[in-house]
């Protein structure tokens, strides 16, 4: 997201001021996709934390891949929307999965760790912008590589696979709780 504005400026070949409307449309498309995930699709498909993490990471990686090789502005918008849809699944899946993966006495520590890492994107943004300046597809392909590793983890981690069973929760309860908890997080 931090490199999106620069990509739109470069794709459109206009000044930063003239690109504001294009950037707004791309960011609005991403926001709508993220809200669609969190307010509609999670509940509709009764997604568990495991499902959310797997589908979310897969979609986010696919969207970043589309953006990395986008031939034009429209593909950038579509790719950003796909990745935002994926992040709209993955964020609540990660939060709920981490919370449910530990016992009650460790939940405060798990929540603290998750909250502490949430600011990392702000700290790392300048590095991604620098990487974009060196090679435009770079930050998006780096995201794909990171997300591919997370996807492998989401499919192989035993604790994540049994998180709903151990918590004694059914899918509908888990889905409703995590959608409610994540609605205020912003996309």
C-alpha positions as CSV (number, residue, x, y, z in Angstrom):
1,X,0.0,0.0,0.0
2,X,2.9,2.4,0.7
3,X,4.2,2.1,-2.9
4,X,0.7,2.2,-4.5
5,X,0.7,6.0,-5.0
6,X,4.1,6.0,-6.7
7,X,3.0,3.1,-8.9
8,X,-0.1,4.9,-10.0
9,X,1.8,8.1,-10.7
10,X,4.3,6.2,-12.8
11,X,1.6,4.1,-14.6
12,X,-0.5,7.2,-15.5
13,X,2.6,9.3,-16.3
14,X,1.2,12.4,-14.6
15,X,2.3,14.7,-11.8
16,X,1.6,13.7,-8.2
17,X,-1.2,16.3,-8.0
18,X,-2.8,15.1,-11.2
19,X,-2.6,11.5,-10.0
20,X,-4.6,12.1,-6.8
21,X,-7.9,11.1,-8.3
22,X,-6.4,7.9,-9.7
23,X,-4.8,7.0,-6.4
24,X,-8.1,7.7,-4.6
25,X,-9.9,5.3,-6.9
26,X,-7.3,2.5,-6.4
27,X,-7.3,3.0,-2.7
28,X,-11.1,3.1,-2.5
29,X,-11.2,-0.2,-4.5
30,X,-8.9,-1.8,-2.0
31,X,-10.9,-0.5,0.9
32,X,-14.2,-1.7,-0.5
33,X,-12.7,-5.2,-1.1
34,X,-11.4,-5.3,2.4
35,X,-14.8,-4.3,3.8
36,X,-16.5,-6.8,1.6
37,X,-14.3,-9.5,3.1
38,X,-14.8,-8.5,6.7
39,X,-18.5,-7.4,6.6
40,X,-19.9,-9.9,4.2
41,X,-17.8,-12.9,2.9
42,X,-16.5,-14.1,6.3
43,X,-20.0,-14.5,7.7
44,X,-21.5,-15.7,4.4
45,X,-18.9,-18.6,4.1
46,X,-18.6,-19.2,7.9
47,X,-14.8,-19.0,7.6
48,X,-12.6,-20.3,10.5
49,X,-9.3,-18.6,11.4
50,X,-7.5,-21.4,9.4
51,X,-9.7,-20.7,6.3
52,X,-9.2,-17.0,6.7
53,X,-5.5,-17.2,6.9
54,X,-5.2,-19.7,4.0
55,X,-7.5,-17.8,1.6
56,X,-6.3,-14.4,2.8
57,X,-2.7,-15.1,2.2
58,X,-3.4,-16.8,-1.2
59,X,-5.5,-13.9,-2.4
60,X,-3.1,-11.2,-1.1
61,X,-0.2,-12.9,-2.9
62,X,-2.1,-13.2,-6.1
63,X,-3.1,-9.5,-5.9
64,X,0.5,-8.5,-5.3
65,X,1.6,-10.6,-8.3
66,X,-1.0,-8.8,-10.5
67,X,0.2,-5.4,-9.3
68,X,3.9,-6.3,-9.8
69,X,3.3,-7.1,-13.5
70,X,0.3,-4.8,-14.2
71,X,0.4,-3.6,-17.8
72,X,-1.7,-0.5,-16.9
73,X,-3.7,1.4,-14.4
74,X,-6.8,-0.9,-14.5
75,X,-4.7,-3.9,-13.6
76,X,-3.1,-2.1,-10.7
77,X,-6.6,-1.3,-9.4
78,X,-7.8,-4.9,-9.8
79,X,-4.6,-6.3,-8.3
80,X,-4.8,-3.9,-5.3
81,X,-8.4,-4.8,-4.7
82,X,-7.6,-8.6,-4.8
83,X,-4.7,-8.1,-2.4
84,X,-6.9,-6.0,-0.1
85,X,-9.6,-8.7,-0.2
86,X,-6.9,-11.2,0.9
87,X,-5.7,-9.0,3.7
88,X,-9.3,-8.5,4.8
89,X,-9.4,-12.2,5.4
90,X,-5.8,-12.7,6.7
91,X,-5.8,-10.0,9.4
92,X,-8.8,-11.3,11.4
93,X,-7.7,-14.9,10.7
94,X,-4.3,-14.2,12.1
95,X,-5.6,-12.3,15.1
96,X,-8.2,-14.9,16.0
97,X,-6.0,-17.8,15.3
98,X,-3.2,-16.5,17.5
99,X,-5.7,-15.8,20.3
100,X,-7.3,-19.3,20.1
101,X,-3.9,-21.0,19.7
102,X,-2.8,-20.2,23.3
103,X,-4.3,-21.0,26.6
104,X,-6.3,-18.4,28.6
105,X,-3.3,-17.3,30.6
106,X,-1.3,-16.5,27.5
107,X,-3.9,-14.6,25.6
108,X,-2.8,-11.2,26.9
109,X,0.7,-11.8,25.8
110,X,-0.5,-13.0,22.4
111,X,-2.7,-9.9,22.0
112,X,0.3,-7.7,23.1
113,X,2.6,-9.3,20.5
114,X,0.0,-8.8,17.8
115,X,-0.6,-5.2,18.7
116,X,3.1,-4.5,18.9
117,X,3.8,-5.7,15.3
118,X,0.9,-3.7,13.8
119,X,3.1,-0.6,13.4
120,X,5.8,-2.4,11.5
121,X,4.3,-1.4,8.1
122,X,4.9,2.3,9.0
123,X,8.5,1.6,10.0
124,X,9.2,-0.5,6.9
125,X,7.4,1.8,4.4
126,X,10.5,3.8,3.5
127,X,12.4,0.6,2.7
128,X,9.6,-0.5,0.4
129,X,9.5,2.9,-1.4
130,X,13.3,2.8,-1.8
131,X,13.0,-0.7,-3.2
132,X,10.3,0.5,-5.6
133,X,12.6,3.3,-6.8
134,X,15.3,0.6,-7.6
135,X,12.9,-1.8,-9.3
136,X,9.2,-1.1,-9.5
137,X,7.9,-4.7,-9.2
138,X,10.3,-5.3,-6.3
139,X,8.2,-4.5,-3.2
140,X,5.2,-6.4,-4.6
141,X,7.3,-9.4,-5.4
142,X,8.9,-9.3,-2.0
143,X,5.3,-9.4,-0.6
144,X,4.6,-12.4,-2.8
145,X,7.6,-14.2,-1.4
146,X,6.7,-13.4,2.2
147,X,3.1,-14.4,1.7
148,X,4.2,-17.7,0.0
149,X,6.1,-18.5,3.2
150,X,3.1,-17.7,5.3
151,X,0.9,-19.8,3.0
152,X,3.2,-22.7,3.5
153,X,3.0,-22.1,7.3
154,X,-0.8,-21.9,7.2
155,X,-1.0,-25.3,5.5
156,X,1.6,-27.1,7.7
157,X,1.3,-25.7,11.2
158,X,-0.4,-28.3,13.4
159,X,-1.5,-25.9,16.0
160,X,-3.4,-23.8,13.4
161,X,-5.0,-26.9,12.0
162,X,-6.6,-27.8,15.3
163,X,-7.3,-24.3,16.7
164,X,-11.1,-24.6,16.5
165,X,-11.1,-28.2,17.9
166,X,-9.0,-27.2,20.9
167,X,-11.0,-24.1,21.6
168,X,-14.2,-26.0,21.6
169,X,-15.8,-23.5,19.3
170,X,-18.0,-24.2,16.2
171,X,-17.3,-22.4,13.0
172,X,-20.3,-20.0,13.3
173,X,-19.3,-18.9,16.8
174,X,-15.7,-18.3,15.8
175,X,-16.6,-16.5,12.6
176,X,-19.1,-14.2,14.3
177,X,-16.6,-13.4,17.1
178,X,-13.7,-12.6,14.8
179,X,-15.8,-10.5,12.4
180,X,-17.1,-8.5,15.3
181,X,-13.7,-8.0,16.8
182,X,-12.0,-6.9,13.5
183,X,-14.7,-4.5,12.2
184,X,-13.2,-1.5,13.9
185,X,-9.6,-2.3,12.8
186,X,-9.8,-0.4,9.5
187,X,-8.5,-1.7,6.2
